[in-house]
Amino acid sequence: MRAASVGPEAANRLGDVDREQAEWKARIDAYLGERKRLLANSGSSDLSAALQQLRDARFTPDEQRRLAAYEQNP
């Protein structure tokens, strides 16, 4: 359907964007689940360090700048 309206090359690019967005959402959802678990078990002596370690393991520094928006509105 996209190919008919925008052409095959643009349809392929839009498909790539759709896949990238789906992968990002899956990564965010997994991160927020793990973050929630860490916060629930906040008996950790250094929760801040544990959360940063989680961010570092899952996201690049550029991606981490986007996380604040998701952390505020999970």
C-alpha positions as CSV (number, residue, x, y, z in Angstrom):
1,M,0.0,0.0,0.0
2,R,2.8,2.4,0.9
3,A,4.7,1.5,-2.3
4,A,1.6,2.5,-4.3
5,S,1.3,5.9,-2.7
6,V,5.0,6.9,-2.2
7,G,7.0,4.5,-4.4
8,P,9.0,1.4,-3.5
9,E,12.2,3.1,-2.3
10,A,10.3,5.4,0.1
11,A,8.2,2.5,1.2
12,N,11.3,0.6,2.1
13,R,12.7,3.5,4.0
14,L,9.5,3.9,5.9
15,G,9.5,0.2,6.7
16,D,13.1,0.7,8.1
17,V,11.9,3.6,10.3
18,D,9.0,1.4,11.5
19,R,11.4,-1.4,12.5
20,E,13.8,1.0,14.2
21,Q,10.9,2.5,16.2
22,A,9.6,-0.9,17.2
23,E,13.1,-2.0,18.3
24,W,13.5,1.3,20.3
25,K,10.2,0.8,22.1
26,A,11.1,-2.8,22.9
27,R,14.4,-1.7,24.4
28,I,12.7,1.1,26.4
29,D,10.1,-1.3,27.7
30,A,12.7,-3.8,28.8
31,Y,14.7,-1.0,30.4
32,L,11.7,0.4,32.3
33,G,10.8,-3.1,33.6
34,E,14.3,-3.6,34.9
35,R,14.4,-0.1,36.3
36,K,11.1,-0.7,38.1
37,R,12.5,-3.9,39.6
38,L,15.6,-2.0,40.8
39,L,13.5,0.8,42.3
40,A,11.2,-1.8,44.1
41,N,14.3,-3.4,45.6
42,S,15.8,-0.1,46.6
43,G,17.5,-1.6,49.6
44,S,20.5,-1.5,47.3
45,S,23.3,0.4,48.9
46,D,23.9,2.4,45.8
47,L,20.7,2.6,43.7
48,S,22.0,5.5,41.7
49,A,25.1,3.6,40.5
50,A,22.9,0.5,39.7
51,L,20.6,2.6,37.6
52,Q,23.5,4.2,35.7
53,Q,25.0,0.8,35.1
54,L,21.7,-0.4,33.7
55,R,21.6,2.7,31.4
56,D,25.2,2.2,30.3
57,A,24.6,-1.5,29.5
58,R,21.5,-0.8,27.3
59,F,22.0,2.6,25.7
60,T,24.6,4.7,24.1
61,P,25.4,8.1,25.7
62,D,23.3,9.9,23.0
63,E,20.4,7.5,23.6
64,Q,20.6,8.1,27.4
65,R,19.7,11.7,26.9
66,R,16.3,10.6,25.6
67,L,15.6,8.4,28.6
68,A,14.5,11.1,31.0
69,A,11.3,11.5,29.0
70,Y,10.5,7.8,29.3
71,E,11.5,7.6,33.0
72,Q,9.0,10.4,33.9
73,N,6.1,8.9,32.0
74,P,6.5,5.1,31.9
